[in-house]
Each structure stands twice: as C-alpha cells, then as structure tokens.
Amino acid sequence: IVLVMDEAAGRAARTDLGTRVLRIVHRKKACDTEVLLKACASYPWNEVFLEIDRLSRSGKLCLFYKQDGDYAVKLPPAA
C-alpha cells in the first residue's frame, strides 16, 4: 500500500514540476536550463533535468544545444 501511495505522490510531483517548467518556458519563449533550475529550486536538480527530458521526449518541449555545454529549451513549433 505504501508503494502505491509513493508512486501516486511521485506522479503528482512530476505533474506539478512539468506544469511549472512549461509555464516558465511559455512566458520566456526560450529558456536556458540554468534559468529553469533556479526557477525550480524547490526541486532537486536531477528531477528538473528528468522532467525536461520527459517533456522533450513527449514533444512538449524542444531541447537544443547552445554552445560551451549549455542547453536551452523552447516550445515546439505550432503544428
């Protein structure tokens, strides 16, 4: 029972984080990953990166390389 509750809590936290990331990117149009990390400071950095990865793989964000190891995200082009 505890495992089921932990999984549900984890899904809720990912949904909240995903919503937050998408709101930030929607406001800024393009956003450095460092900016997202600071804006989501209440979450561990690895969870933010995992959420960016999940959103990118699902087509909700576009992740792109800038330079010198820096990455940014933007909303995908309108279909």
Secondary structure, DSSP 4 states (H G I P E B T S, - for coil): -HHHHHHHHHHHHHHHHHHHHHHHHHHHSEEEHHHHHHHTTTS-HHHHHHHHHHHHHTTSSEEEE-STT-EEEEPPPP-
